[in-house]
Amino acid sequence: LGGAGLDVYGEEPVLVAGHLMSPLLGMDNVVMWPHLAFWTREARGRLEKEALERCLEVLQGRPLRVLSKDPRLLMQREMPGCEVVQ
């Protein structure tokens, strides 16, 4: 392998001393960039729409739907007033 381009990390920030990936920062054949795939016009529109939907749920007294695949949130399905949806 002649090089690598990385943009998703298990833990952030990568600049923290002792981070598993921090030794890669000084390598000439490795490019590391923050994960910005969500920063498109389409993604921003979807984020805005979903944020407004969550606000309406709260204002209407409905359970707040939490849309996530994050296992830490999925374990909290019993949060009062929330419905965690995968």
CYANA upper distance limits for C-alpha pairs under 8 A (distance plus 0.5 A):
  2 GLY  CA     29 ASN  CA      7.35
  3 GLY  CA     29 ASN  CA      5.08
  3 GLY  CA     30 VAL  CA      5.98
  4 ALA  CA     29 ASN  CA      7.01
  4 ALA  CA     30 VAL  CA      5.32
  4 ALA  CA     31 VAL  CA      6.77
  5 GLY  CA     30 VAL  CA      6.32
  5 GLY  CA     31 VAL  CA      5.13
  5 GLY  CA     32 MET  CA      6.39
  5 GLY  CA     33 TRP  CA      8.28
  6 LEU  CA     30 VAL  CA      8.18
  6 LEU  CA     31 VAL  CA      6.74
  6 LEU  CA     32 MET  CA      5.35
  6 LEU  CA     33 TRP  CA      6.76
  7 ASP  CA     32 MET  CA      6.42
  7 ASP  CA     33 TRP  CA      5.38
  7 ASP  CA     34 PRO  CA      5.73
  7 ASP  CA     35 HIS  CA      5.27
  7 ASP  CA     36 LEU  CA      8.37
  8 VAL  CA     34 PRO  CA      7.50
  8 VAL  CA     35 HIS  CA      5.99
  9 TYR  CA     14 VAL  CA      8.17
 14 VAL  CA     19 HIS  CA      6.52
 14 VAL  CA     21 MET  CA      7.07
 14 VAL  CA     22 SER  CA      6.45
 15 LEU  CA     19 HIS  CA      7.66
 15 LEU  CA     22 SER  CA      6.76
 16 VAL  CA     22 SER  CA      7.92
 17 ALA  CA     22 SER  CA      7.63
 18 GLY  CA     22 SER  CA      7.36
 21 MET  CA     25 LEU  CA      8.00
 23 PRO  CA     27 MET  CA      8.17
 24 LEU  CA     30 VAL  CA      7.06
 25 LEU  CA     30 VAL  CA      7.74
 25 LEU  CA     31 VAL  CA      8.30
 25 LEU  CA     32 MET  CA      7.60
 38 PHE  CA     43 ALA  CA      5.97
 38 PHE  CA     44 ARG  CA      7.68
 39 TRP  CA     43 ALA  CA      6.83
 39 TRP  CA     44 ARG  CA      6.93
 40 THR  CA     44 ARG  CA      6.57
 41 ARG  CA     45 GLY  CA      6.69
 42 GLU  CA     46 ARG  CA      6.80
 43 ALA  CA     47 LEU  CA      6.64
 44 ARG  CA     48 GLU  CA      6.63
 45 GLY  CA     49 LYS  CA      6.66
 46 ARG  CA     50 GLU  CA      6.61
 47 LEU  CA     51 ALA  CA      6.58
 48 GLU  CA     52 LEU  CA      6.75
 49 LYS  CA     53 GLU  CA      6.76
 50 GLU  CA     54 ARG  CA      6.74
 51 ALA  CA     55 CYS  CA      6.82
 52 LEU  CA     56 LEU  CA      6.76
 53 GLU  CA     57 GLU  CA      6.81
 54 ARG  CA     58 VAL  CA      6.98
 54 ARG  CA     64 LEU  CA      6.73
 54 ARG  CA     65 ARG  CA      7.33
 55 CYS  CA     59 LEU  CA      6.71
 56 LEU  CA     60 GLN  CA      6.44
 57 GLU  CA     61 GLY  CA      6.68
 57 GLU  CA     62 ARG  CA      5.47
 57 GLU  CA     63 PRO  CA      7.03
 57 GLU  CA     64 LEU  CA      6.32
 57 GLU  CA     65 ARG  CA      8.38
 58 VAL  CA     62 ARG  CA      6.43
 58 VAL  CA     63 PRO  CA      7.53
 58 VAL  CA     64 LEU  CA      6.72
 62 ARG  CA     81 GLY  CA      8.27
 63 PRO  CA     81 GLY  CA      5.35
 63 PRO  CA     82 CYS  CA      5.50
 63 PRO  CA     83 GLU  CA      6.61
 64 LEU  CA     81 GLY  CA      6.66
 64 LEU  CA     82 CYS  CA      5.07
 64 LEU  CA     83 GLU  CA      6.42
 65 ARG  CA     82 CYS  CA      6.30
 65 ARG  CA     83 GLU  CA      5.18
 65 ARG  CA     84 VAL  CA      6.29
 65 ARG  CA     85 VAL  CA      7.09
 66 VAL  CA     82 CYS  CA      7.32
 66 VAL  CA     83 GLU  CA      6.50
 66 VAL  CA     84 VAL  CA      5.10
 66 VAL  CA     85 VAL  CA      6.29
 67 LEU  CA     84 VAL  CA      6.78
 67 LEU  CA     85 VAL  CA      5.51
 67 LEU  CA     86 GLN  CA      6.41
 68 SER  CA     73 LEU  CA      7.61
 68 SER  CA     74 LEU  CA      7.98
 68 SER  CA     84 VAL  CA      7.83
 68 SER  CA     85 VAL  CA      6.92
 68 SER  CA     86 GLN  CA      5.86
 69 LYS  CA     73 LEU  CA      8.17
 69 LYS  CA     74 LEU  CA      7.49
 69 LYS  CA     86 GLN  CA      5.80
 70 ASP  CA     74 LEU  CA      6.83
 71 PRO  CA     75 MET  CA      6.64
 72 ARG  CA     76 GLN  CA      7.45
 73 LEU  CA     77 ARG  CA      7.69
 73 LEU  CA     84 VAL  CA      7.65
 74 LEU  CA     84 VAL  CA      6.79
 74 LEU  CA     85 VAL  CA      8.18
 74 LEU  CA     86 GLN  CA      7.88
 76 GLN  CA     84 VAL  CA      8.05
 77 ARG  CA     82 CYS  CA      8.05
 77 ARG  CA     83 GLU  CA      7.10
 77 ARG  CA     84 VAL  CA      5.96
 78 GLU  CA     82 CYS  CA      8.06
 78 GLU  CA     83 GLU  CA      8.47
 79 MET  CA     83 GLU  CA      8.07
